[in-house]
Amino acid sequence: MSVLPVPRVEVHESADELAIVVAGALLRVLTVRQAAGDVPDVGLTGGTIADKIHREIARLGPGSGVDWTRVSFFWGDERFVAPDSDDRNAKQAREAFLDAIGVDPARVHEIPSTASADSVDAAATAYADTVRAAGSGNFDVLMLGVGPDGHVASLFPGFPQLRVDDVLAVGVTGSPKPPPERVTLTFPALNRADEVWFVVSGTDKAEAVGRALAATPPGVHEIPATGVRGRLQTIWFLDRDAASQVH
């Protein structure tokens, strides 16, 4: 059984600096993978820092040499709401960079909304089918946020979805963070990534980050983020505030 590399931690002075660094790192990975003949699969996340990263990709992308018609995009989780809701991670990403930078629409694989699935569980089943049909079998890069409670994607502490290991995506109801219904990839799906990048900003995340990166971290039922690791590399991209309790 192979031993996964020890996670790397990068601390940057501000959220803005963090966004520039992560956007540049993604563009470099995509360039290298495409030069090798690959069509990279990228998993996106949502939230304030993700929006900053996406806008930096839009700014830096045109001069990067990346062929945006040869990159596929997925999401680690999504809010089960209307397609035009501001709560949608996909809407955020489309507005920030996907619609402007030349990405092939056929390679943007959104998680179903309330307009295209009858229930959150049906949306999860459909998205699992999409990941199997459209994905390469693993993400080249999977970006993830971490909540103040240590949740990752929409896998929350103490929730039964943490124990699911036989499907790629599941529905979530009663989310402690609104909106209450979500679709999330499971640990087996999230761990099909060559590189996992945790992107975390803000003092409200500092305790969870510190616990996740402790010498003896808690288990996934306390801090779900500890359950995701890249097969080749795991990087924690933090701003100074988020890193304030890392020792």
Backbone torsions as a table, in degrees:
resi	resn	phi	psi	omega
1	MET	NA	128.1	-176.4
2	SER	-74.5	148.8	178.2
3	VAL	-95.5	126.9	-179.3
4	LEU	-73.4	144.8	179.4
5	PRO	-60.8	150.2	176.1
6	VAL	-67.0	134.5	179.5
7	PRO	-58.7	145.4	176.5
8	ARG	-101.7	142.5	-179.7
9	VAL	-117.4	126.0	174.7
10	GLU	-118.2	127.8	-179.9
11	VAL	-113.7	128.2	-179.4
12	HIS	-120.7	155.2	-168.0
13	GLU	-66.9	-31.4	-175.0
14	SER	-146.7	167.0	176.4
15	ALA	-64.1	-36.5	179.8
16	ASP	-65.1	-43.7	177.7
17	GLU	-64.3	-40.9	178.3
18	LEU	-58.4	-43.9	-178.4
19	ALA	-64.0	-40.8	179.7
20	ILE	-63.6	-44.2	-178.0
21	VAL	-64.3	-45.8	-177.5
22	VAL	-66.9	-42.0	178.5
23	ALA	-60.9	-43.8	178.8
24	GLY	-64.2	-39.3	179.2
25	ALA	-64.2	-40.7	179.0
26	LEU	-64.4	-44.1	179.8
27	LEU	-60.9	-38.0	178.2
28	ARG	-66.0	-43.2	179.1
29	VAL	-62.7	-44.6	-179.5
30	LEU	-62.5	-40.4	179.2
31	THR	-62.1	-44.6	-179.5
32	VAL	-65.6	-45.3	-178.4
33	ARG	-64.9	-40.9	179.3
34	GLN	-68.2	-35.8	177.4
35	ALA	-62.2	-26.5	177.7
36	ALA	-85.7	1.9	177.6
37	GLY	93.2	7.5	-177.4
38	ASP	-88.0	158.3	166.8
39	VAL	-110.2	97.6	-170.4
40	PRO	-65.8	145.5	171.5
41	ASP	-103.6	127.1	-178.6
42	VAL	-121.5	132.0	174.3
43	GLY	-100.2	124.8	-177.9
44	LEU	-100.7	158.9	175.2
45	THR	-123.1	-177.7	179.8
46	GLY	-123.9	-176.1	178.8
47	GLY	106.6	177.2	-173.9
48	THR	-64.5	-46.0	-178.9
49	ILE	-69.4	-35.0	176.3
50	ALA	-62.2	-39.8	179.1
51	ASP	-62.5	-40.7	176.8
52	LYS	-62.3	-43.3	179.2
53	ILE	-62.3	-45.5	-178.8
54	HIS	-60.8	-39.4	-179.5
55	ARG	-70.1	-31.1	174.2
56	GLU	-70.4	-35.7	174.9
57	ILE	-61.7	-43.0	178.4
58	ALA	-61.8	-36.9	-178.5
59	ARG	-74.4	-43.1	-174.3
60	LEU	-90.1	-22.7	-171.6
61	GLY	-59.5	-43.5	-175.8
62	PRO	-59.6	-28.4	179.3
63	GLY	-99.6	11.8	-171.6
64	SER	-87.8	-19.1	-174.3
65	GLY	86.9	-1.6	177.8
66	VAL	-72.6	134.1	172.6
67	ASP	-88.9	102.7	-172.8
68	TRP	-73.4	-10.6	173.8
69	THR	-79.1	-7.5	-178.5
70	ARG	-122.1	43.5	172.3
71	VAL	-136.8	133.2	177.0
72	SER	-107.0	138.7	-177.1
73	PHE	-119.2	138.6	177.5
74	PHE	-133.1	178.2	175.3
75	TRP	-131.1	146.1	177.2
76	GLY	-75.1	-28.2	176.6
77	ASP	-161.1	167.8	-179.5
78	GLU	-156.2	151.5	175.2
79	ARG	-82.9	132.0	-178.5
80	PHE	-84.9	84.8	-176.9
81	VAL	-137.8	-177.2	178.8
82	ALA	-63.5	151.1	-175.4
83	PRO	-62.1	-25.9	-178.8
84	ASP	-97.3	9.8	-179.9
85	SER	-71.4	139.9	176.2
86	ASP	-67.0	-12.1	176.6
87	ASP	-76.3	-12.6	-176.8
88	ARG	-74.8	124.3	173.7
89	ASN	-59.7	-38.3	-179.0
90	ALA	-64.9	-39.8	178.2
91	LYS	-62.2	-43.1	178.4
92	GLN	-58.7	-46.4	-178.0
93	ALA	-69.3	-38.0	178.5
94	ARG	-61.7	-46.6	-177.6
95	GLU	-67.6	-32.9	-175.9
96	ALA	-79.3	-39.5	-177.4
97	PHE	-154.5	-30.2	-171.0
98	LEU	-63.6	-40.2	-176.0
99	ASP	-78.2	-15.6	-173.1
100	ALA	-105.2	-17.2	-166.5
101	ILE	-102.1	-3.1	176.3
102	GLY	98.1	19.4	176.8
103	VAL	-69.1	136.0	176.5
104	ASP	-65.7	118.3	-178.6
105	PRO	-55.2	-29.5	-179.9
106	ALA	-69.5	-14.3	-180.0
107	ARG	-102.1	10.1	176.0
108	VAL	-104.2	109.1	-170.4
109	HIS	-107.8	88.2	-179.3
110	GLU	-75.7	150.7	170.5
111	ILE	-75.7	136.3	-176.1
112	PRO	-54.6	147.0	177.1
113	SER	-101.3	-176.3	177.2
114	THR	-67.0	-16.4	178.5
115	ALA	-81.8	-16.8	-175.2
116	SER	-123.2	2.7	176.3
117	ALA	-143.3	143.8	-176.2
118	ASP	-77.2	-22.7	-178.0
119	SER	-153.1	166.3	179.7
120	VAL	-65.6	-33.5	178.5
121	ASP	-70.9	-38.4	176.4
122	ALA	-64.3	-37.7	177.3
123	ALA	-63.2	-39.7	179.1
124	ALA	-65.3	-42.9	179.0
125	THR	-62.9	-43.0	179.9
126	ALA	-64.3	-39.9	-178.6
127	TYR	-70.1	-36.5	175.2
128	ALA	-59.7	-40.8	177.1
129	ASP	-62.9	-39.8	178.8
130	THR	-64.0	-44.5	-179.7
131	VAL	-60.9	-41.9	178.9
132	ARG	-66.8	-42.0	-173.7
133	ALA	-78.7	-38.7	-172.6
134	ALA	-101.6	-19.3	-177.6
135	GLY	-84.2	163.3	-179.6
136	SER	-87.5	-4.1	-175.9
137	GLY	109.9	-18.1	174.3
138	ASN	-157.9	158.2	173.2
139	PHE	-85.0	138.4	170.7
140	ASP	-70.9	-45.1	175.0
141	VAL	-135.9	131.8	174.9
142	LEU	-122.3	115.2	177.7
143	MET	-95.6	135.1	-176.9
144	LEU	-137.2	142.1	168.6
145	GLY	-92.6	173.2	176.0
146	VAL	-134.5	129.6	179.8
147	GLY	-82.1	166.8	176.8
148	PRO	-57.8	-24.0	177.6
149	ASP	-92.9	4.2	-179.9
150	GLY	87.1	6.0	-179.3
151	HIS	-70.5	153.7	178.0
152	VAL	-133.6	141.9	-167.2
153	ALA	50.0	-128.3	171.9
154	SER	-118.5	42.2	173.2
155	LEU	-100.7	107.5	-171.7
156	PHE	-102.7	149.9	179.8
157	PRO	-53.5	131.5	176.0
158	GLY	79.4	-3.6	-177.2
159	PHE	-82.4	149.8	-176.4
160	PRO	-64.9	-22.7	-179.4
161	GLN	-62.6	-20.7	177.9
162	LEU	-63.5	-23.7	-176.5
163	ARG	-96.2	-1.8	-176.8
164	VAL	-77.4	125.1	-179.5
165	ASP	-133.7	12.0	-175.2
166	ASP	-118.5	2.5	175.1
167	VAL	-138.3	162.5	-176.9
168	LEU	-86.8	-26.8	-177.1
169	ALA	-144.2	146.9	-179.4
170	VAL	-138.2	156.6	172.9
171	GLY	-84.7	150.7	177.2
172	VAL	-125.8	130.7	173.2
173	THR	-122.6	154.1	179.5
174	GLY	68.9	33.6	178.8
175	SER	-56.4	135.3	177.9
176	PRO	-67.8	-14.3	176.6
177	LYS	-116.6	122.7	-177.8
178	PRO	-67.5	155.4	-2.1
179	PRO	-72.4	158.7	-168.8
180	PRO	-75.0	-24.0	-178.0
181	GLU	-106.7	132.4	-176.9
182	ARG	-145.3	163.6	169.7
183	VAL	-119.1	135.2	-179.7
184	THR	-137.1	145.5	166.6
185	LEU	-67.8	149.9	178.7
186	THR	-89.5	171.9	178.0
187	PHE	-54.7	-44.4	179.3
188	PRO	-58.5	-35.6	178.9
189	ALA	-75.3	-43.9	-179.6
190	LEU	-63.3	-31.4	-178.5
191	ASN	-84.7	5.5	171.4
192	ARG	-92.9	56.1	-178.5
193	ALA	-132.9	133.9	173.8
194	ASP	-65.6	-47.4	179.9
195	GLU	-125.6	127.2	172.7
196	VAL	-107.0	124.7	178.1
197	TRP	-116.7	111.2	170.3
198	PHE	-83.5	125.5	179.8
199	VAL	-118.1	112.9	-168.9
200	VAL	-136.5	132.5	-178.4
201	SER	-137.0	141.4	171.0
202	GLY	107.6	147.9	-178.3
203	THR	-67.6	-25.6	-178.9
204	ASP	-67.8	-17.5	178.6
205	LYS	-96.2	-6.5	-169.0
206	ALA	-61.8	-42.0	-178.3
207	GLU	-64.3	-45.5	-179.4
208	ALA	-63.3	-41.7	178.6
209	VAL	-63.5	-44.4	179.2
210	GLY	-60.8	-40.6	179.1
211	ARG	-68.7	-40.8	-179.0
212	ALA	-64.2	-32.3	-176.0
213	LEU	-101.4	11.5	177.3
214	ALA	-65.8	157.8	179.7
215	ALA	-57.0	-37.3	173.9
216	THR	-124.0	87.3	-175.7
217	PRO	-72.6	156.7	174.1
218	PRO	-68.2	167.5	179.9
219	GLY	-76.6	176.8	-174.6
220	VAL	-66.2	-23.7	-179.3
221	HIS	-74.1	-19.9	174.7
222	GLU	-95.7	-47.9	179.8
223	ILE	-128.5	88.7	-175.6
224	PRO	-55.4	-27.7	-179.2
225	ALA	-59.6	-22.0	178.9
226	THR	-70.4	-10.8	-176.7
227	GLY	-90.8	3.8	-177.9
228	VAL	-119.9	127.1	177.6
229	ARG	-141.8	142.3	175.0
230	GLY	-75.9	147.2	-179.3
231	ARG	-71.1	-30.9	178.2
232	LEU	-106.4	-33.9	-174.5
233	GLN	-162.1	141.0	171.3
234	THR	-126.0	125.4	-179.8
235	ILE	-124.0	132.6	170.8
236	TRP	-100.3	106.9	175.6
237	PHE	-92.3	111.7	-173.4
238	LEU	-124.0	148.1	165.3
239	ASP	-90.2	171.7	-173.6
240	ARG	-58.4	-37.5	-178.9
241	ASP	-66.5	-46.4	-178.8
242	ALA	-65.8	-26.8	-177.5
243	ALA	-89.5	4.2	-169.7
244	SER	-67.5	-15.8	177.6
245	GLN	-115.5	19.0	174.5
246	VAL	-89.6	127.3	-176.9
247	HIS	-122.2	NA	NA
